[in-house]
Amino acid sequence: MVMSRLFIYFLISPRSIRLICTLLMIFNTIFVCAQENNKKTETLSLRLLVWEGYAPVKDQTAFIEDVYNKYNVKLKFVIKNASNPDDFFNELRKGTVEMVSPAHNLPKDSLYNLTTNGLTLPINLTNIPNYRYITKDLQYKTWAIEGDQVFAIPVLQGPYGLAYNSDIIKEEPTSWNILWDPRYQRRYMVSGDYYELNIYISALVLGYKPEDIFSYDIIKGQLLEEQVRKLAVNAHSFWRGFDNAIHFKGKALATTWRSAFPSLNALGEKWRISVPREGTTWWVDTLMISHTLSANPVLKRIAEEWINYLLVPKVQAESLALQLGVYPVTTPALALFQEKRSLSSDIINQNRLLENHIPWKVLKTRSRNAFNLLWSDALRFRTEKNRGNWKLRIEKIEGSSQ
C-alpha cells in the first residue's frame, strides 16, 4: 500500500510531469522525422521553350537545390531554345512545354491570342514578390493582362538594333540607310524570323514617323515595296533565333537583339552598337505559363518561383543581361547593371537606347498579314535574282569554253 502511494506521488509530482512531457515531445519529434524520411521524394520536370541563354545552367542548379529543400521535389529542367516566334504557339498547342518566353507584342497578337485561347494560365503574383521591382513602365501593361489577371511577366528587354564592325566601318553609322549603301551589299545580315522588323526599319528610312510604322495602311506603297525588296536582295544572310557570334563574323553590319557583344569581341572582332537618328524599335521578352500546369498546382508554383528567381538583381544583371548583351527589367538590377558596365566604352550609346526607343506595338491582323506578304515577296525576288545570276554565270563559263 505504501509503495503504491509513493508511485502515485511520483507520477503527479511537478518534476515527474515535466519529465514525462519532455519524453513525449522527444518521441513525437522522432515520429514526425521518421514520417518525413519515409515520405517519397517526387520527381518533376519543368519544360521550358525559351530564347538561348534565358535559363543559365548555374542558376538552374541553385534553384533545383532550393526546390528540393522546400518541397522535397527533385526538379529537372528540360530546356529547348526557340528559333522562331511561331514556336511558342505551336508548342503550347501541342502541350509539350510548361513555360515560354514570347516578346511582349505576341501574347495579344490576333495570330496567337495567347491570353484568351486557353493555352496559357494567369500567374499568381503572390509567388512572384520581385514583380514589384519591375520598372513601373513595364508593370500591368495591356499586353500582359486579361481582365485583372496577369499572364506575362517581363524578364529582359533590348533593341532590334543596328550593329557595326568597327574594324571595317571606322565611324559610327547615324542612320539605318547604311544598309542600303551599295558599298555594303552582301556584307550585312538581318533577322529572318521577325519579318515585320525589317518592314519597320525600311519605313523609318523612308521618313515615316515611329508611331506610324506599325500600320500597313499608313506606310504602304511602291516606295516601301522597293525598299524592302532591296533590303532582302542585298543581304548576305538572315540570322534566326538569338543572334550568335558566328553569324556576325566577317560581316560589316547586322541587325541585332543586343547592345553589347562580349562573345564577338572575344573572337577578336570589334562590334559596337549605333543609335540611328530615325529611332530603334524595342522588345520586352516575357515569361508565360502553359495550360499544362492547370492540374499540377505544385509544379505551377515552382514555375512561378522560377520566374521570381530570374528577377533577383544578381541573376538579372550578371547571369542574363551582361552575358547576353541585353537589359534587365527591374530597378535594382538596372542599377547593378549600370555599375558593372561602368567601364564600357559603349555605355553612352547603350544608355541612349534604353532611354529613347520605339516599343513594338501589337499588330492588327491586316498589318500582320500584309507585312508577311511584303517580306515573302522580297525573299522570292531575292531567290529569282540569285537564280538569274547563276544562270548568267553559267552561260558566261560555257561561252568562254567554246
C-alpha positions as CSV (number, residue, x, y, z in Angstrom):
1,M,0.0,0.0,0.0
2,V,2.8,2.4,0.9
3,M,4.6,1.5,-2.4
4,S,1.5,2.3,-4.5
5,R,1.1,5.7,-2.8
6,L,4.7,6.5,-3.4
7,F,4.3,5.6,-7.1
8,I,1.2,7.8,-7.4
9,Y,3.1,10.6,-5.7
10,F,5.9,10.2,-8.2
11,L,3.6,10.4,-11.1
12,I,1.8,13.5,-10.0
13,S,4.9,15.4,-8.8
14,P,5.8,18.5,-10.9
15,R,9.2,17.1,-11.7
16,S,7.8,13.9,-13.0
17,I,5.2,15.7,-15.1
18,R,7.9,17.8,-16.7
19,L,9.9,14.6,-17.4
20,I,7.0,12.8,-19.0
21,C,6.2,15.8,-21.1
22,T,9.8,16.1,-22.3
23,L,9.8,12.4,-23.2
24,L,6.5,12.7,-25.1
25,M,7.9,15.6,-27.1
26,I,11.1,13.7,-27.9
27,F,9.1,10.7,-29.1
28,N,6.8,12.9,-31.1
29,T,9.7,14.6,-32.8
30,I,11.3,11.2,-33.6
31,F,7.9,10.0,-35.1
32,V,7.5,13.1,-37.3
33,C,11.0,12.9,-38.6
34,A,10.6,9.2,-39.4
35,Q,7.4,10.1,-41.3
36,E,9.3,12.8,-43.2
37,N,12.1,10.5,-44.0
38,N,9.7,7.9,-45.3
39,K,7.8,10.4,-47.5
40,K,8.6,9.6,-51.1
41,T,10.6,12.2,-52.9
42,E,8.7,13.4,-56.0
43,T,10.5,14.0,-59.3
44,L,9.1,16.7,-61.6
45,S,10.2,18.1,-65.0
46,L,9.8,21.7,-65.9
47,R,9.9,22.0,-69.7
48,L,10.9,25.5,-71.0
49,L,10.8,26.8,-74.5
50,V,12.9,30.0,-74.3
51,W,15.4,32.0,-76.2
52,E,19.0,30.9,-75.9
53,G,20.7,31.9,-72.7
54,Y,17.4,32.6,-70.8
55,A,17.9,29.6,-68.4
56,P,21.6,29.8,-67.2
57,V,22.9,26.4,-66.0
58,K,24.4,27.7,-62.7
59,D,21.1,29.3,-61.8
60,Q,19.2,26.1,-62.7
61,T,21.5,24.2,-60.2
62,A,20.9,26.7,-57.4
63,F,17.1,26.7,-58.0
64,I,16.9,22.9,-58.1
65,E,18.6,22.8,-54.7
66,D,16.1,25.4,-53.3
67,V,13.1,23.4,-54.6
68,Y,14.4,20.2,-53.1
69,N,14.9,21.7,-49.7
70,K,11.5,23.4,-49.8
71,Y,9.2,20.8,-51.4
72,N,11.2,17.6,-51.2
73,V,10.9,17.6,-55.0
74,K,13.7,16.6,-57.4
75,L,13.3,19.1,-60.2
76,K,14.6,18.6,-63.7
77,F,14.8,21.4,-66.2
78,V,14.1,20.4,-69.8
79,I,15.3,23.3,-72.0
80,K,14.6,23.8,-75.6
81,N,15.7,27.0,-77.4
82,A,13.2,28.9,-79.6
83,S,14.2,29.7,-83.1
84,N,11.1,31.4,-84.3
85,P,8.2,33.3,-82.6
86,D,5.8,30.7,-84.0
87,D,7.5,28.1,-81.9
88,F,5.8,29.3,-78.7
89,F,2.2,29.0,-80.1
90,N,3.0,25.6,-81.7
91,E,4.5,24.0,-78.6
92,L,1.8,25.4,-76.3
93,R,-0.9,23.9,-78.6
94,K,0.9,20.5,-78.6
95,G,1.1,20.7,-74.8
96,T,4.9,20.0,-74.8
97,V,6.0,22.9,-72.6
98,E,5.3,24.4,-69.2
99,M,6.8,27.9,-69.9
100,V,7.6,30.1,-72.9
101,S,9.3,33.4,-73.5
102,P,7.5,35.4,-76.2
103,A,8.2,39.1,-76.8
104,H,5.6,41.5,-75.4
105,N,3.8,42.1,-78.8
106,L,2.9,38.4,-79.2
107,P,0.5,37.4,-76.4
108,K,-2.3,39.5,-77.8
109,D,-1.4,39.4,-81.4
110,S,-4.5,38.1,-83.3
111,L,-2.3,35.4,-84.9
112,Y,-1.8,33.8,-81.4
113,N,-4.2,35.2,-78.8
114,L,-2.2,33.6,-76.1
115,T,-4.1,35.2,-73.2
116,T,-7.6,34.2,-74.4
117,N,-7.3,30.9,-76.2
118,G,-6.7,28.7,-73.1
119,L,-3.1,27.9,-73.9
120,T,-1.7,29.9,-71.0
121,L,-2.6,30.4,-67.4
122,P,-2.9,33.5,-65.2
123,I,0.0,34.0,-62.9
124,N,-0.2,34.2,-59.1
125,L,1.8,37.3,-58.2
126,T,1.9,36.1,-54.6
127,N,4.6,33.7,-55.7
128,I,6.5,36.4,-57.6
129,P,7.2,39.1,-54.9
130,N,10.0,40.5,-57.1
131,Y,7.4,41.7,-59.6
132,R,7.1,44.9,-57.6
133,Y,10.7,45.8,-58.5
134,I,10.0,45.7,-62.3
135,T,10.2,49.2,-63.6
136,K,6.8,50.9,-63.4
137,D,6.6,51.4,-67.2
138,L,6.6,47.6,-67.6
139,Q,4.1,46.7,-64.9
140,Y,0.5,45.7,-65.6
141,K,0.7,46.6,-69.3
142,T,-2.3,45.9,-71.5
143,W,-0.3,43.3,-73.5
144,A,0.3,41.4,-70.2
145,I,-3.1,41.3,-68.6
146,E,-6.6,40.0,-69.3
147,G,-9.2,41.5,-67.0
148,D,-7.5,41.8,-63.7
149,Q,-5.2,38.8,-64.2
150,V,-1.5,38.9,-65.2
151,F,-0.5,36.4,-67.9
152,A,3.0,37.7,-68.9
153,I,5.9,38.7,-66.7
154,P,8.7,40.9,-68.3
155,V,12.1,39.3,-67.9
156,L,14.5,41.0,-70.3
157,Q,14.5,43.9,-72.8
158,G,16.5,45.2,-75.6
159,P,16.7,46.7,-79.2
160,Y,16.3,45.5,-82.7
161,G,19.4,47.4,-83.1
162,L,22.0,48.4,-85.8
163,A,25.4,46.9,-85.0
164,Y,28.6,47.6,-87.0
165,N,32.1,46.1,-87.2
166,S,34.3,49.0,-86.2
167,D,37.3,47.3,-87.8
168,I,35.6,47.8,-91.2
169,I,33.4,50.8,-90.6
170,K,35.5,53.4,-88.7
171,E,32.8,55.9,-88.0
172,E,29.6,55.1,-86.2
173,P,26.6,54.9,-88.6
174,T,24.0,57.5,-87.8
175,S,21.2,56.2,-89.9
176,W,19.6,52.9,-90.9
177,N,20.1,53.9,-94.5
178,I,23.6,52.5,-94.4
179,L,22.0,49.1,-95.0
180,W,21.0,50.4,-98.5
181,D,24.5,51.7,-99.2
182,P,25.9,49.9,-102.3
183,R,29.3,49.6,-100.5
184,Y,27.8,47.1,-98.1
185,Q,25.8,44.9,-100.4
186,R,26.1,41.3,-99.3
187,R,28.1,42.5,-96.3
188,Y,25.2,42.7,-93.8
189,M,22.5,40.5,-92.3
190,V,19.1,40.9,-90.8
191,S,16.6,38.8,-88.9
192,G,14.9,36.0,-90.8
193,D,12.2,35.4,-88.2
194,Y,10.8,38.8,-87.3
195,Y,10.0,39.9,-90.8
196,E,7.9,42.9,-89.6
197,L,11.0,44.4,-88.0
198,N,12.6,44.7,-91.4
199,I,9.5,46.5,-92.6
200,Y,9.8,48.9,-89.7
201,I,13.4,49.9,-90.4
202,S,12.5,50.3,-94.1
203,A,9.7,52.6,-93.3
204,L,11.8,54.6,-90.9
205,V,14.4,55.2,-93.6
206,L,11.6,56.5,-95.9
207,G,10.8,59.1,-93.3
208,Y,7.7,57.7,-91.6
209,K,7.0,58.6,-88.0
210,P,7.8,56.0,-85.4
211,E,4.2,55.8,-84.3
212,D,3.1,55.1,-88.0
213,I,5.4,52.2,-88.9
214,F,3.1,49.6,-87.3
215,S,0.2,50.3,-89.6
216,Y,0.4,49.0,-93.2
217,D,-2.3,51.3,-94.4
218,I,-0.2,54.3,-93.5
219,I,3.1,53.2,-94.9
220,K,2.0,51.0,-97.9
221,G,3.1,51.9,-101.4
222,Q,5.6,51.2,-104.2
223,L,8.4,53.0,-102.3
224,L,8.1,50.7,-99.4
225,E,7.9,47.6,-101.5
226,E,11.1,48.6,-103.4
227,Q,12.9,49.5,-100.1
228,V,12.0,46.1,-98.5
229,R,13.0,44.2,-101.7
230,K,16.4,45.9,-101.8
231,L,17.0,45.1,-98.1
232,A,16.3,41.4,-98.7
233,V,18.1,41.1,-102.0
234,N,21.3,42.7,-100.9
235,A,21.6,41.0,-97.5
236,H,24.4,38.5,-97.1
237,S,22.2,36.2,-95.0
238,F,19.4,36.1,-92.4
239,W,20.1,35.0,-88.7
240,R,17.4,33.2,-86.8
241,G,16.6,32.8,-83.1
242,F,19.0,34.6,-80.9
243,D,21.8,36.1,-83.0
244,N,25.1,34.2,-82.3
245,A,28.7,35.4,-82.7
246,I,29.3,33.0,-85.6
247,H,26.6,34.8,-87.6
248,F,28.4,38.1,-87.3
249,K,31.9,37.1,-88.1
250,G,33.4,38.8,-91.1
251,K,30.3,41.0,-91.8
252,A,30.3,44.8,-91.8
253,L,26.8,45.4,-90.4
254,A,24.0,43.5,-88.8
255,T,20.7,43.9,-87.0
256,T,20.8,42.5,-83.5
257,W,18.9,41.9,-80.3
258,R,22.0,43.1,-78.3
259,S,23.6,46.3,-77.3
260,A,27.0,44.7,-76.4
261,F,28.9,41.9,-77.9
262,P,31.1,40.1,-75.4
263,S,31.4,36.8,-77.3
264,L,32.2,38.5,-80.6
265,N,34.8,40.7,-79.0
266,A,36.3,37.6,-77.5
267,L,36.7,36.3,-81.1
268,G,38.8,39.4,-82.0
269,E,36.1,41.4,-83.8
270,K,35.2,44.8,-82.5
271,W,31.5,45.1,-82.9
272,R,29.6,48.1,-81.4
273,I,26.0,49.3,-81.3
274,S,24.9,52.5,-83.0
275,V,21.9,54.8,-82.4
276,P,20.3,55.6,-85.7
277,R,18.6,59.0,-85.9
278,E,15.4,57.5,-87.1
279,G,15.0,55.5,-83.9
280,T,15.4,52.0,-82.8
281,T,12.5,49.6,-82.2
282,W,12.4,47.8,-78.8
283,W,11.3,44.4,-77.4
284,V,10.4,43.2,-74.0
285,D,10.6,39.4,-73.5
286,T,8.2,37.9,-71.1
287,L,7.6,34.5,-69.4
288,M,4.2,32.8,-69.7
289,I,2.9,29.6,-68.0
290,S,1.4,26.8,-70.1
291,H,-2.1,25.3,-69.7
292,T,-0.3,22.0,-69.0
293,L,0.1,23.2,-65.4
294,S,-3.6,23.6,-64.7
295,A,-3.8,20.2,-63.0
296,N,-0.4,20.4,-61.3
297,P,-0.5,23.2,-58.6
298,V,2.9,22.2,-57.1
299,L,4.7,22.5,-60.4
300,K,2.8,25.7,-61.3
301,R,4.0,27.2,-58.1
302,I,7.6,26.1,-58.7
303,A,7.3,27.6,-62.2
304,E,6.2,30.9,-60.8
305,E,9.0,30.8,-58.2
306,W,11.5,30.2,-61.1
307,I,10.2,33.5,-62.7
308,N,10.7,35.2,-59.4
309,Y,14.2,33.8,-59.2
310,L,15.1,35.2,-62.6
311,L,14.1,38.7,-61.3
312,V,16.7,38.6,-58.5
313,P,19.1,41.6,-59.2
314,K,22.2,39.5,-59.4
315,V,20.6,36.9,-61.7
316,Q,19.0,39.7,-63.9
317,A,22.2,41.7,-64.3
318,E,25.1,39.2,-64.2
319,S,23.6,35.9,-65.3
320,L,21.3,37.3,-68.0
321,A,21.8,40.9,-69.2
322,L,25.6,41.2,-69.1
323,Q,26.1,37.7,-70.6
324,L,23.6,38.3,-73.4
325,G,24.3,42.0,-74.1
326,V,20.7,43.0,-73.3
327,Y,19.0,44.9,-70.5
328,P,17.4,43.9,-67.1
329,V,13.8,44.8,-66.3
330,T,13.9,45.6,-62.6
331,T,15.1,48.8,-61.0
332,P,17.6,47.1,-58.6
333,A,19.0,45.0,-61.5
334,L,19.3,48.1,-63.7
335,A,21.3,49.8,-61.0
336,L,23.6,46.8,-60.7
337,F,23.9,46.5,-64.5
338,Q,25.0,50.2,-64.7
339,E,27.6,49.7,-62.0
340,K,29.0,46.5,-63.6
341,R,29.4,48.0,-67.1
342,S,30.6,51.5,-66.0
343,L,34.0,50.9,-67.6
344,S,32.5,50.0,-71.0
345,S,33.2,52.4,-73.9
346,D,29.7,51.7,-75.3
347,I,27.8,52.7,-72.2
348,I,26.8,56.1,-73.7
349,N,25.0,54.5,-76.7
350,Q,23.6,51.8,-74.5
351,N,22.0,54.4,-72.2
352,R,20.7,56.4,-75.2
353,L,18.9,53.3,-76.5
354,L,17.5,52.5,-73.1
355,E,16.2,56.0,-72.6
356,N,14.8,56.6,-76.1
357,H,13.4,53.8,-78.2
358,I,10.3,52.7,-80.1
359,P,8.4,49.9,-78.2
360,W,6.9,47.3,-80.6
361,K,3.1,47.5,-80.9
362,V,0.6,44.7,-81.1
363,L,-0.2,44.4,-84.9
364,K,-3.6,44.4,-86.3
365,T,-4.5,41.3,-88.4
366,R,-4.4,43.3,-91.7
367,S,-1.0,44.8,-91.0
368,R,0.4,41.5,-89.8
369,N,-0.7,39.7,-93.0
370,A,0.4,42.5,-95.3
371,F,3.9,42.7,-93.7
372,N,4.2,38.9,-94.1
373,L,3.3,39.1,-97.8
374,L,5.6,42.0,-98.4
375,W,8.6,40.2,-96.9
376,S,7.8,36.9,-98.6
377,D,7.6,38.7,-101.9
378,A,11.0,40.3,-101.3
379,L,12.5,36.9,-100.5
380,R,11.0,35.4,-103.7
381,F,12.6,38.3,-105.7
382,R,15.9,37.6,-104.0
383,T,15.7,33.9,-105.0
384,E,14.8,34.7,-108.6
385,K,17.6,37.2,-108.9
386,N,20.1,34.8,-107.4
387,R,18.9,32.1,-109.8
388,G,19.3,34.6,-112.7
389,N,22.8,35.5,-111.6
390,W,23.8,31.8,-111.5
391,K,22.3,31.2,-115.0
392,L,24.2,34.2,-116.4
393,R,27.4,33.0,-114.8
394,I,27.0,29.5,-116.2
395,E,26.3,31.0,-119.7
396,K,29.5,33.0,-119.5
397,I,31.5,30.0,-118.4
398,E,30.0,27.9,-121.2
399,G,30.6,30.7,-123.8
400,S,34.3,31.1,-122.8
401,S,34.9,27.4,-123.2
402,Q,33.7,27.2,-126.8
